């Protein structure tokens, strides 16, 4: 069993253990009366229980017990059953359109300001979808917030096949956004002394550079490294997002050097640069709830206080969309990156007759990176193409590359492209081995943020813009 599946199983058990006695306070065993697939004949019972939760009869203990029973039912459903359950919430417990129309018409016909005010209050109450009231009831349960985060992860996974779920997803996202306001979050440093259960989650959630072993993790938590994570008071054992930082001299351009377990330990007091080399969101159910920008700024401030010798705060980031974009660009415009006659070294190693063919071949066969002469021939053309991608490839007013959009939104600037900075299989596949440094100049981040978010302007260092002219 993988580390990830192991701790997911434990999470499920924690839900059931936390709710067992709460649910016992309510009459009956709802979960034992419905099939895991949630068949048609089971739906009336589920709706009946949802209606009871919304009616709010009895005291607080009864309300919590009903919500716990409904939550336990959901946990015991199959994937198909969960989809049907979410469909019931989305389709049967939204805003009642007919009632809204009645109240709007009544407001138009009202003959006094007092009457209009009364109708407005009723309209405000009706515009609150009943399912939002139900979702808030889980917030009061032990592990209830985590349950809702995971429920939204299910929602997002199923939404492509069932468009009716989008309104429910919108409601839940709004609730989570209010509950996960950055003011509520706790920033913690993760060290080798952190409990093993939490370290396991770091291994499972790492989304940029896979953690291959406990020794690998220990290296990333050494004295010349830092790892910080945001936590929520209702999920104290679940990281929301975490960042890994290397304390080095100068701006790093090769991720393998940062991840090298055999590299000598450096004195962080002698470092002049903090390199953010991995940022991983841990909860897919919180997609669209943004707090990554606050994490970087909080960590940079904390490091600046701890280590005043630090002068540079920058990332060493992947460029995940570059290869895919380049393939499409070469298909649509074969002459886009023509650099004149092909060097003999390229024609000797392939049947390419044009630069477009040579670059397409390069994307399909990554062995070119092992040959110094081919590297030298391809380097200026690839760097120019990548600079074009990062500075000009847009989706509306935002950068097409998701990592670029994240850092540019936070006020960073495109500082430097790094040739073969990531030679891993994944790095070669997604970006031909290229990586990029985004610089966080703490005195310029607000100005850069406004330029990007307000005007779609991408701020870049001169060394990057010059690549467009090569």
NORCORZI-V704473 format. One record per pair of residues at least 12 apart in sequence whose ideal C-beta (glycine too) atoms are under 7 Angstrom apart, sorted by the first residue. I is the first residue (numbers start at 0). J is the second residue. Records with the same first field share a line. If there is no record, write none. Layout:
BEGIN
I: J  J
END
This chain:
BEGIN
2: 199  202  203
3: 203
6: 199  200  203
11: 74
13: 142
14: 74  142  146
15: 71  74
17: 141  142
18: 67  70  71  140
21: 63  64  67  140
22: 64  67  68  71
24: 60  64
25: 61  64  65  68
29: 48  68  72
30: 71  72  75
32: 44
33: 45  72
35: 75  76  77  80
36: 77  79  80
37: 76  80  83  84
42: 87
45: 84  87
46: 87  91
48: 65  68  69
49: 69  92  133
51: 65
52: 65  66  69  133  136
53: 129  132  133
62: 136
63: 139  140
66: 136  137  140
67: 140
70: 137  140  146
81: 153
82: 157  161
85: 153  154  157  164  167
86: 161  163  164
88: 130  167
89: 163  164  166  167
90: 163
92: 128  129  130  133
93: 128  130  166
94: 125  126  128
95: 125
98: 125
99: 122  125  126
102: 118  121  122  125
105: 118
106: 118  119  122
128: 170
130: 167  170
131: 170  174
134: 147  170  171  174
135: 174
144: 178  231  233  234
145: 234  237
147: 171  175
148: 175  282  284  285
149: 284
150: 284
151: 168  171  172  175  284
152: 283  284
154: 167  168  171
155: 168  283  286
172: 287  288
175: 285  288
176: 288
179: 231  285  288  290
181: 290  293
183: 231  232
184: 229  230  231  290
185: 230  232
186: 227  229  297
187: 227  228  230
188: 225  226  227
189: 201  220  226  227  228  241
190: 220
191: 217  220
197: 236
198: 216
200: 238
201: 216  241
202: 216
204: 238  279  281
205: 277  279
206: 279
207: 277  279  317
208: 254  258  277
214: 260
215: 260
218: 260
219: 243
221: 264
222: 264  267
223: 246  264  265  267  270
224: 243  244  245  246
225: 244  246  302
226: 241  243
227: 241  242  298
228: 240  241
229: 290  294
238: 281
239: 281  282  285  290
240: 278  279  280  281  290  291  294
241: 279  281
242: 275  277  278  294  295  298
243: 276  277
244: 273  274  275  298
245: 257  274  276
246: 265  267  270  273  306
247: 265  270  272  274
248: 269  270  271  272
249: 272
250: 272  311  313  415  436
251: 274  315
252: 417  420  434
253: 417  420
254: 276  315  420  421  434
255: 422
257: 274  276  315
267: 306
268: 306  308
270: 306  308  309
271: 308  309  310  311
272: 309  311  313
273: 299  302  309  312
274: 313  314  315
275: 295  314
276: 314  315
278: 291
291: 405
292: 408  409
295: 409  439
299: 312  439  441
312: 439  441
313: 414  436  437  438  439
314: 406  436  437
315: 420  434  436
316: 402  406  434  435  437
317: 402  421  426  429  430  434
318: 385  400  402  430  433  434  435
319: 400  401  402  429  430
320: 399  400  401
321: 385  388  429  430  431  433
322: 362  428  429  430  431
324: 388  392  399
325: 358  362  384
326: 362
329: 355  358  359
333: 353  355
336: 354  358  380  383  384
337: 354
338: 354  380
341: 354  357
342: 376
344: 372  373  376
345: 357  373  376
348: 373
354: 380
361: 377  431
362: 431
365: 427
368: 419  422  427  432
378: 418
379: 469
381: 431  433
382: 416  418  466
383: 466  467  469
385: 416  433
386: 416  463  466  467
387: 467
388: 400
389: 403  413  435
390: 413  457  459
393: 455
396: 455
398: 457
406: 437
407: 451  457
408: 448  451  452
409: 444  448
410: 444  445  447  448
411: 437  438  439  447
412: 437  438  447  458  459  460
413: 435  437  457  459  460  463
414: 436  437  438  460
415: 436  460  462  463
416: 433  435  463  466
417: 433  434  435  436
418: 433
419: 432
420: 432  433  434
421: 434
END
